[in-house]
Amino acid sequence: MVKKSKIIQFYFERKSISLLLWCLTIIFSILAIKSSNEDVIEVLKGSTIEKYLYQFPNGNNFLWDISIGFLISVIFYIIVVYIPENRKRKDIEPLIKNKCESIILASYGLINEIINKSNLSYSFKTLTEEQFAEICREVNPKAHIYKFANTIDNITQNHLGYKIYNNWARIINEIDETIRLLPNIDSGLLKRIYSLYNHSLRYTAKDLIVIDKLQNENLSSWSSILYSFYLETKELRDYYKLHSKSEFKNDPWQ
């Protein structure tokens, strides 16, 4: 469940420009009416708002020109930019949804594999930094061997460090494919995808490939980086759930 404070934060992050535009549209609509040379319509004569509809003592022509210019610009923006872009986003939404879920699930697979190898009973959903540090101390990546199929007839064996890097490479590949969908990606979603893409794990994951040649007997050296990656993934998941407004099957935090 996403916290209410985050829901409000995400809402204003996504809608701040739209809210500003609507507020300005209302303000300039009122100014256009008030600065107009037209008489107050009969229905409003004698009402409590009649006195607010009369022109200002001066500057009415200037306010009228500015207000009408703004309102015409808004109408053109809605017709020429907003409606076509909104249609494009709706068409491409299923593909963005698929890519975001793939990124989140691949990130889950990376962290959850480490948790499973620790034999500790901590839950992925409520993982704390202290718990994950303990998990990393318990896991020796050299002790866990996996099979990797490069081709159908070319199967190799490698350690957990290589598997973590392999998962990371898959995440990067999914992000690369998602970024190709610009400019039809929500800016808040894109910001969080870029945070994962530029995460410090990007620069330290390669060390895990050759961990068998290093003196490290556990994952403690990567604990803080991997936990930070976990938090970034959760941030993406929380924002994605509010953005998509649809069911996220196999949600790791559900």
FISEVO-296387 format. One line per 4 residues: number of its first residue (from 0); their letters; for each residue z, y, x of C-alpha. Coordinates in steps of 0.2 Angstrom, whole numbers, padded with zeros to 4 digits. Example, Ala and Ser with C-alpha at 12.3 -4.5 7.8 and 13.67 -1.06 7.14 Angstrom:
residues 2
0 = AS = 0039:-0022:0062 | 0036:-0005:0068
This chain:
residues 254
0 = MVKK = 0000:0000:0000 | -0005:0017:0007 | 0009:0030:0007 | 0008:0045:-0005
4 = SKII = 0009:0057:0009 | -0006:0049:0017 | -0016:0049:0000 | -0013:0068:-0001
8 = QFYF = -0017:0071:0017 | -0033:0060:0016 | -0038:0069:-0001 | -0037:0086:0006
12 = ERKS = -0046:0081:0022 | -0060:0074:0012 | -0061:0088:-0002 | -0055:0104:0007
16 = ISLL = -0073:0111:0008 | -0077:0106:-0010 | -0060:0114:-0016 | -0064:0130:-0006
20 = LWCL = -0081:0131:-0013 | -0075:0128:-0031 | -0062:0141:-0029 | -0074:0154:-0022
24 = TIIF = -0086:0150:-0036 | -0073:0154:-0049 | -0067:0170:-0040 | -0085:0176:-0039
28 = SILA = -0089:0171:-0057 | -0074:0182:-0063 | -0080:0196:-0051 | -0098:0195:-0058
32 = IKSS = -0091:0196:-0076 | -0080:0210:-0072 | -0092:0221:-0062 | -0106:0218:-0075
36 = NEDV = -0113:0233:-0085 | -0113:0222:-0100 | -0101:0226:-0115 | -0087:0214:-0118
40 = IEVL = -0093:0201:-0131 | -0087:0203:-0149 | -0077:0187:-0149 | -0066:0194:-0135
44 = KGST = -0064:0211:-0141 | -0046:0214:-0146 | -0040:0199:-0137 | -0026:0199:-0123
48 = IEKY = -0040:0197:-0109 | -0051:0211:-0115 | -0043:0224:-0104 | -0046:0212:-0089
52 = LYQF = -0065:0212:-0092 | -0068:0230:-0090 | -0076:0236:-0074 | -0067:0242:-0059
56 = PNGN = -0066:0261:-0056 | -0079:0260:-0042 | -0089:0247:-0031 | -0095:0238:-0046
60 = NFLW = -0113:0237:-0040 | -0108:0230:-0023 | -0097:0217:-0031 | -0110:0212:-0043
64 = DISI = -0123:0210:-0030 | -0112:0200:-0018 | -0105:0189:-0033 | -0123:0185:-0040
68 = GFLI = -0129:0182:-0022 | -0115:0169:-0019 | -0118:0160:-0036 | -0136:0159:-0034
72 = SVIF = -0133:0151:-0016 | -0121:0138:-0024 | -0134:0133:-0037 | -0147:0131:-0023
76 = YIIV = -0135:0121:-0013 | -0131:0109:-0027 | -0150:0107:-0031 | -0157:0106:-0014
80 = VYIP = -0143:0098:-0003 | -0129:0091:-0013 | -0138:0080:-0026 | -0151:0073:-0014
84 = ENRK = -0137:0069:-0001 | -0126:0062:-0014 | -0140:0050:-0020 | -0143:0044:-0002
88 = RKDI = -0125:0041:0001 | -0123:0030:-0015 | -0139:0020:-0009 | -0132:0017:0008
92 = EPLI = -0113:0015:0003 | -0114:-0004:0002 | -0120:-0005:0020 | -0107:0007:0026
96 = KNKC = -0094:-0003:0016 | -0099:-0020:0024 | -0099:-0012:0042 | -0082:-0004:0040
100 = ESII = -0074:-0021:0034 | -0082:-0030:0048 | -0074:-0018:0061 | -0057:-0019:0052
104 = LASY = -0058:-0038:0051 | -0064:-0040:0069 | -0049:-0029:0075 | -0038:-0040:0065
108 = GLIN = -0044:-0055:0073 | -0041:-0048:0090 | -0023:-0043:0087 | -0019:-0058:0076
112 = EIIN = -0025:-0071:0089 | -0012:-0064:0101 | 0002:-0065:0088 | -0003:-0083:0085
116 = KSNL = -0002:-0088:0103 | 0015:-0081:0105 | 0023:-0093:0093 | 0034:-0079:0086
120 = SYSF = 0036:-0077:0068 | 0032:-0058:0067 | 0020:-0053:0053 | 0004:-0043:0057
124 = KTLT = 0006:-0032:0041 | 0023:-0025:0047 | 0021:-0026:0066 | 0031:-0014:0076
128 = EEQF = 0028:-0008:0094 | 0044:-0017:0100 | 0039:-0033:0091 | 0021:-0032:0099
132 = AEIC = 0028:-0029:0116 | 0039:-0045:0114 | 0023:-0054:0108 | 0013:-0049:0124
136 = REVN = 0027:-0054:0135 | 0027:-0072:0128 | 0008:-0074:0129 | 0000:-0080:0145
140 = PKAH = -0019:-0077:0143 | -0023:-0089:0157 | -0015:-0104:0147 | -0026:-0103:0132
144 = IYKF = -0044:-0109:0134 | -0058:-0108:0122 | -0076:-0114:0120 | -0090:-0101:0119
148 = ANTI = -0107:-0105:0114 | -0120:-0094:0123 | -0134:-0104:0116 | -0135:-0120:0106
152 = DNIT = -0135:-0131:0122 | -0125:-0119:0133 | -0106:-0120:0130 | -0094:-0113:0142
156 = QNHL = -0075:-0112:0143 | -0065:-0097:0146 | -0047:-0090:0143 | -0039:-0079:0130
160 = GYKI = -0042:-0063:0140 | -0061:-0066:0139 | -0059:-0070:0120 | -0050:-0053:0118
164 = YNNW = -0064:-0044:0127 | -0077:-0054:0117 | -0069:-0047:0101 | -0069:-0030:0107
168 = ARII = -0087:-0031:0112 | -0091:-0036:0094 | -0081:-0021:0087 | -0091:-0010:0098
172 = NEID = -0107:-0018:0092 | -0102:-0015:0074 | -0098:0003:0077 | -0114:0006:0086
176 = ETIR = -0124:-0001:0071 | -0113:0010:0059 | -0116:0026:0068 | -0135:0023:0066
180 = LLPN = -0132:0027:0047 | -0128:0046:0051 | -0128:0058:0043 | -0124:0048:0028
184 = IDSG = -0106:0043:0033 | -0091:0052:0026 | -0084:0064:0040 | -0066:0057:0038
188 = LLKR = -0072:0039:0040 | -0083:0044:0055 | -0069:0053:0063 | -0058:0037:0063
192 = IYSL = -0073:0025:0068 | -0075:0037:0083 | -0057:0035:0087 | -0058:0017:0089
196 = YNHS = -0075:0018:0098 | -0067:0030:0111 | -0050:0021:0112 | -0043:0018:0129
200 = LRYT = -0045:-0001:0126 | -0064:0003:0130 | -0059:0006:0148 | -0046:-0008:0151
204 = AKDL = -0054:-0022:0141 | -0065:-0027:0155 | -0050:-0031:0166 | -0046:-0045:0154
208 = IVID = -0062:-0054:0158 | -0055:-0057:0176 | -0037:-0059:0172 | -0037:-0076:0180
212 = KLQN = -0040:-0068:0196 | -0026:-0056:0194 | -0007:-0059:0196 | -0003:-0055:0178
216 = ENLS = 0006:-0069:0169 | 0006:-0061:0152 | -0001:-0047:0142 | 0013:-0034:0145
220 = SWSS = 0001:-0022:0154 | -0010:-0021:0139 | 0004:-0020:0126 | 0004:-0002:0122
224 = ILYS = -0015:0000:0123 | -0017:-0015:0111 | -0003:-0008:0099 | -0011:0009:0099
228 = FYLE = -0028:0000:0094 | -0018:-0009:0080 | -0012:0008:0073 | -0030:0016:0074
232 = TKEL = -0037:0001:0065 | -0024:0003:0051 | -0028:0022:0050 | -0046:0017:0047
236 = RDYY = -0041:0004:0034 | -0030:0016:0025 | -0044:0030:0024 | -0057:0017:0020
240 = KLHS = -0048:0010:0005 | -0046:0028:-0002 | -0064:0033:0002 | -0072:0017:-0005
244 = KSEF = -0061:0016:-0021 | -0066:-0003:-0022 | -0058:-0019:-0018 | -0057:-0024:0000
248 = KNDP = -0057:-0043:0000 | -0047:-0052:0014 | -0038:-0035:0018 | -0027:-0039:0033
252 = WQ = -0013:-0028:0026 | -0013:-0033:0008
